[in-house]
Amino acid sequence: KIAVTYVEWAGSNWQRVIVPWTAIANRADAERVVEQLNAHPPDSARRTSISGALEFGSDLFAESGFQGVKRVIDISGDGPNNQGAPVNLARDIVVSQGITINGLPLMTRGGFTGAYDVNDLDRYYSDCVIGGPGAFMIPVNDWTQFPEAIRRKLVLELAGPGSPQRAADEAADPPMVLAQDKPIVDCQVGEKMWRDRSWMFDSR
């Protein structure tokens, strides 16, 4: 069985626990978690602090009350870090605690881009966000891919290395991408974009 908690996040001080730590050992347990998720439509807020979400998530393990053989933060977002600590530094601190970070970058704007979007968000996640033993991310290019991407990610995290199901999901499309040892992407790109465009919000 596994224990899960679900958190919505935005800026560095905006995190909200939607599903508190819950043990899932059977289908009924899983359906109760689904009911809690469905009871709270997703909210939105300004800014993107992946580093804040990682720090908040790592703290949650200390109060879970569960002992597990593996600890994983699954983080999903549609843009780069633009508030709080540098994301790669926050990632390294979390990974040093024995926590693996997997990712689900959402590139779902259908060709439309905003002022704070980056090209190749999947590469940003692989270079700057995910980390730890066996860390990986699965990009989502269209909302129709989202349910299957979630299912695949859970299978890859929970199935044993020799599992036929794991082998099938590793070979599926879109591809699973492993963490990069030597980042090529500028992990400060989100902060620089926010700083360079902040004049748009100044008042005289």
C-alpha positions in Angstrom: 0.0 0.0 0.0 1.0 3.6 -0.3 0.3 6.9 1.5 -0.5 10.0 -0.5 -1.2 13.7 0.1 -2.3 16.2 -2.6 -1.3 19.9 -2.5 -2.2 22.8 -4.8 0.5 25.5 -5.0 1.3 28.7 -6.8 3.6 31.5 -5.3 6.2 30.9 -2.6 3.7 31.3 0.2 0.6 29.8 -1.5 0.3 26.0 -0.8 -3.0 24.3 0.1 -3.4 20.7 1.2 -6.5 19.3 -0.6 -6.1 15.7 0.5 -4.3 15.1 3.8 -2.1 12.1 4.2 -4.2 9.0 3.4 -3.3 5.3 3.1 -4.4 3.6 -0.1 -4.5 -0.2 0.2 -7.5 -1.1 -2.0 -9.9 0.4 -4.6 -12.2 1.8 -1.9 -9.4 3.8 -0.4 -8.5 5.1 -3.8 -12.0 6.1 -4.6 -12.2 8.1 -1.4 -9.2 10.1 -2.5 -10.9 10.7 -5.8 -14.0 12.0 -4.0 -11.9 14.5 -2.1 -10.2 15.7 -5.3 -13.5 16.1 -7.1 -14.9 18.1 -4.2 -12.3 20.8 -4.6 -12.1 22.3 -8.1 -8.6 23.5 -9.0 -7.9 27.1 -7.8 -5.5 29.6 -9.4 -3.2 32.2 -8.0 -0.4 34.5 -9.2 3.3 33.5 -9.5 5.0 30.2 -9.8 7.2 28.9 -7.0 8.3 25.3 -7.7 10.9 25.7 -5.1 8.3 26.7 -2.5 6.2 23.7 -3.5 9.2 21.4 -3.1 10.1 22.8 0.3 6.5 22.5 1.5 6.3 19.0 0.2 9.5 17.8 1.9 8.2 19.2 5.2 4.9 17.2 4.8 6.9 13.9 5.1 7.9 14.8 8.6 4.3 15.0 9.7 2.9 12.1 7.7 2.9 9.5 10.5 3.9 6.8 7.9 7.1 4.9 7.4 7.8 4.0 3.7 10.5 2.4 1.7 10.5 5.3 -0.7 9.5 9.0 -0.6 8.5 10.8 -3.8 7.3 14.3 -4.6 5.3 14.4 -7.9 5.3 18.0 -9.1 3.2 19.3 -12.0 3.1 22.8 -13.4 2.8 24.9 -16.6 5.7 27.3 -16.2 9.2 27.9 -14.7 10.0 28.9 -11.2 9.7 32.7 -10.9 9.5 33.3 -7.1 11.3 32.0 -4.0 14.6 30.2 -3.9 16.3 29.0 -7.1 14.6 25.8 -8.1 17.7 23.8 -8.7 19.0 24.6 -5.2 15.7 23.7 -3.6 15.7 20.5 -5.6 19.2 19.6 -4.4 18.2 20.1 -0.7 15.1 17.9 -1.1 17.1 15.2 -2.9 19.8 15.3 -0.2 17.0 14.3 2.3 16.5 11.0 0.4 13.4 12.2 -1.5 13.0 11.6 -5.2 11.3 14.3 -7.3 9.4 13.3 -10.5 7.7 15.7 -12.8 4.7 16.3 -15.1 5.3 19.5 -17.1 2.1 20.8 -18.6 2.7 22.1 -22.1 -1.0 22.4 -22.9 -1.5 25.9 -24.3 -2.1 24.7 -27.9 0.5 27.0 -29.4 -0.5 30.0 -27.4 2.1 31.5 -25.1 2.1 34.0 -22.3 4.7 36.5 -21.0 6.1 34.0 -18.5 6.1 30.8 -20.6 9.3 29.1 -21.7 10.0 26.9 -24.7 10.8 23.3 -23.9 9.3 23.3 -20.4 10.0 19.5 -20.5 13.7 20.2 -20.8 13.5 22.7 -18.0 11.9 20.1 -15.8 14.5 17.4 -16.7 17.4 19.8 -16.1 16.3 21.9 -13.2 13.3 20.3 -11.3 13.4 16.5 -11.1 16.1 14.6 -9.2 17.0 11.7 -7.0 17.4 7.9 -7.6 15.5 7.0 -10.8 13.9 10.4 -11.2 11.9 11.0 -14.4 9.3 13.2 -15.9 6.5 12.7 -18.5 5.6 15.7 -20.6 1.9 16.5 -21.3 1.4 18.2 -24.6 -2.4 18.1 -24.7 -5.0 17.8 -21.9 -6.3 14.5 -23.5 -2.9 13.0 -22.5 -3.2 14.0 -18.8 -5.1 11.0 -17.4 -2.8 8.5 -19.1 0.3 10.4 -18.1 -0.9 10.3 -14.4 -1.5 6.5 -14.7 1.8 5.9 -16.3 3.7 7.9 -13.7 2.1 6.0 -10.9 2.8 2.6 -12.5 6.5 3.6 -13.1 6.8 4.7 -9.4 5.1 1.7 -7.9 5.8 -1.3 -10.1 9.0 -3.3 -9.5 11.9 -3.0 -12.0 11.2 -6.4 -13.5 7.5 -5.8 -13.9 6.1 -6.3 -17.4 3.7 -3.4 -16.8 6.6 -1.1 -15.9 8.5 -2.2 -19.1 5.4 -1.4 -21.2 5.0 2.0 -19.7 8.7 2.9 -20.0 8.4 2.2 -23.8 5.1 4.2 -24.2 4.7 7.6 -25.9 5.3 10.4 -24.9 8.6 9.2 -23.7 9.7 9.1 -20.1 12.7 11.4 -19.6 15.3 10.8 -16.9 17.0 13.6 -14.9 20.0 15.2 -16.5 23.4 15.1 -14.7 24.6 18.3 -16.5 21.9 20.9 -17.0 21.9 22.8 -20.3 18.8 24.9 -19.6 19.1 28.1 -17.6 17.5 27.2 -14.3 17.0 30.9 -13.5 15.0 31.6 -16.7 11.7 32.2 -15.0 13.1 34.6 -12.5 14.8 36.6 -15.2 11.6 36.7 -17.3 9.6 38.0 -14.3 12.3 40.6 -13.5 12.6 41.8 -17.1 8.9 42.3 -17.5 8.1 43.7 -14.0 8.0 47.2 -15.5 4.6 46.3 -17.0 3.1 46.3 -13.5 4.7 49.5 -12.2 2.5 52.5 -11.5 3.6 56.1 -11.8 
